[in-house]
Amino acid sequence: MANAASPRTTDRKPGDGYVQSFARGLEVIRSFSHDAPHQTLTEVAARSGLSRAGARRILLTLQALGYVRLEGKLFSLSPRILDLGFAYLSSMPIWNLAEPVMETLVEQVRESCSAAVLDGTDIVYVLRVPTHKIMSISLGVGSRLPAYCTSMGRMLLSSLPTDELATVLAASNLAARTRHTVTDVKELTARIAQVRRQGWSLVNQELEEGVVSMAAPIVNRAGQMVAALNISGQANRTSARTMQETMLPHLLAATQSVSRMLGGQPV
């Protein structure tokens, strides 16, 4: 799920190695989203913060390389843009290892299973094995959700040092997505600390009414949390307590299995 304009995940100042034209090209690519899949030159320039001339040069370059299409006056991304994301996925053997484990988990618990990584204040879905559609939000590989109110987000945030966690929470738009959403920084920090202690996360209807989810960590050989795995269910069918009692053991077994494949020790 993309916003009107994709957020920058860092505020790093450019150094000597910074290639401005390349950065501008990425901003043009990021200007396309679920809400704006087809754009005029003027719209691309406005959404990417570039001049019309600058945006035009980049769009024509991307078109020549096959990453952008032009129909009439409307530009859109071509399927070839997926090569950029696939390069990341294919370079990480974890996803090949995790998918069959996730498929087995879905068969065991009869709920959807997803894997995500942390990117700034968001989580980004890198793998998903759905069962029944339970959310109004359409999720797939590349979808982004806020970390603070999601089970995988809190799991991943729990791996951050205290000062880095504080920075991420300060930069987050802590909006009340539902009447259950925790938006107080102090309370969020306490809940994330609890996640760190117990080694798993449960979020009950904070992202969307009626949706309960649990997440557990995947760790590598160096003991670093490289991703989180979750299962999601409907609160009117499976309560948070029932999910914890009946599905958590399967979830933990799945993440521990993937972690062992990576040479990591289960947490």
C-alpha positions, 0 to 999 in steps of 0.5 A, a space after each residue: 500500500 503506497 501513499 500519495 508520495 512515498 516517504 523518505 526513510 532517512 534524512 541522511 545528508 548527501 556526501 561526496 559519493 551522492 549521485 543526484 541524477 540517480 536519486 532524482 530517477 528514484 524519486 520519479 519511480 517512487 512517485 507512482 503508486 496505487 493512488 497514482 498509477 498513471 500520471 502526466 508529466 506535470 503530475 510526475 514533476 509535482 509528486 517527485 519535486 522536480 522541474 518539468 524538464 528534469 522529470 521529462 528527461 528522467 521519464 524518457 530515459 526510463 522509457 528507453 530502458 523499458 521501465 516506463 510506458 507512455 500512452 498518450 500523455 500518461 506515463 506508467 511503470 512497466 512490468 520490467 520495474 519488478 526486476 528491481 525488486 526481484 533482484 533484492 528478493 533473489 539475492 536473499 535466500 531467506 525468502 526461498 527458505 521461508 516460503 515452504 515453511 510459511 505454506 505449511 504454517 498456513 495449512 496448520 493454522 488456516 490463517 494468512 501468513 506474511 513476512 516483512 522487513 523494517 524500512 524506516 517507520 514502515 514494514 515492507 511485505 516481502 512474502 505472503 501466503 494468503 488464505 481467506 481475505 480478512 482485511 480491507 487493505 490489499 496486501 502483497 509483496 512490496 506493500 507498506 504498513 506503519 510499524 508502530 501498530 502492526 505485529 511484525 512492525 513491533 517485532 522488528 522495532 524490538 530489535 532496535 537500540 533504545 535511541 534508534 527506536 525513539 527516533 523511529 517512533 518520533 518520526 512515525 505518524 502515530 494516528 489512531 487507525 482504530 479505537 484500539 490503536 496505541 498512539 502514546 509513545 511511552 505506552 508503545 515503548 513499553 509494549 515494544 519492550 515487552 515484545 523484546 522480552 517475550 520474543 513474539 508480538 500480538 496486536 489486537 485490532 490496532 491496524 484494522 477493526 476485527 483483525 488480530 495478528 501475531 508475529 515472531 522473529 527470523 534471525 540470522 547466523 549473526 543473531 540479527 533479526 532480519 525479518 518477521 513472520 506473522 499470522 493474521 485472523 479475524 477477531 470474531 472467529 478467533 480471539 486474541 487469546 485463542 490465537 495465542 494459545 493455539 497458533 503461537 506454538 506453530 508460529 514460533 516453530 516456523 520462525 525457529 525453523 527458518 532461523 536454523 536454516 540461516 544458521 541463527 539460533 531461535 530467540 
